[in-house]
Amino acid sequence: ILLRTTPEDVQFVLIDPKKLELSAYNELRNHHITHRPDLSEYVITRPDEAVKVLKSCLVEMERRYDLLAERGSRQLAEYNDAVREDPGENDECPLPYIVVVIDELADLMVTAAREVEEPIARLAQLARAVGIHLVVATQRPSVDVITGVIKANFPARIAFRVAMKVDSRTILDTNGAEMLLGQGDMLFQHPEEPAPIRLQGALLTSHEISRLISHICKQSPPRSKLLLPVEEEQIENGGLTLGPGDRDPLFMEAAKIVVRTGQGSVSILQRRLKVGYSRAARLIDQLERAGVVGPFDGSKARAVLVDEHYFDNVAEK
């Protein structure tokens, strides 16, 4: 991917709890690695920061669904083509694909199983259409690591040589991986194929990786770079952090905009209220809890559930 694309095309989120396999790619922080600006790491190694980054990917996914819905696009490629032809009044830019790489899932499942499993499953279910893809690896293919929820949402799987038949069945739902030869010998389960395909993986040495990274670092960095949104945002005026039950001071104004325009979208609140994405997304969540808009529904815009009489009832209360 690094050899065939530019930073404008693809950005990576790298999670490496072992701190060994992906650390070399930290040099690409100005090019191909996206991150959360409030975190200290570009290649994430701490489980608590991994949870935050995965939640940020969910926020980014929902933001992209709102953008695609406004353009009437069903896939990221369609949206990018439309934006190139007509950037619109907001001067929109094409969105890069995001590849989330988790090098050792077992370490995360040991320390934060519940917090990690849900965002991974949701991203695997919904994020592909908006250009967010996951590559998840583990050296311990047991059922407490590759849970049923995670497994059901990853139809494409690769197994290298494993010790026992049960490990092969955990990954591929069939025997075979225990008979592989090692040295890159692998079985690939394609979602549309009934049986695994045997392949040979190429060896990429540390020296070759260093040469590739050095070559990319010599290129000019992108003019604008994607940053992952922060799912918890401090309110600008006064630095107040809102808890789950608190209402944003702009709640009523946001409700009026949504009802009068008939559009329950994050982007319209960003434009009308001149706030960042995270705050606009929080306002939409609060409007949903208040019954003003319906729930998130993939690429469809949120339904507006009330009319202007809603504000009369609120005023009477």
Secondary structure, DSSP 8 states (H G I E B T S, - for coil): -TTT--TTTEEEEEE-TTSSSSGGGGGGGGTTB---TTSS-SEE-SHHHHHHHHHHHHHHHHHHHHHHHHHT-SSHHHHHHHHHH--TTTT-----EEEEEES-HHHHHHHHHHHHHHHHHHHHHHGGGGTEEEEE--S---TTTS-HHHHHT--SEEE---SSHHHHHHHHSSS-GGG--STTEEEEE-TT-SS-EEEE-----HHHHHHHHHHHHTS---SS------SS-B-TTT--B--TT---TTHHHHHHHHHHHT-B-HHHHHHHHT--HHHHHHHHHHHHHTTSB---BTTB-B-B---THHHHHHHH-
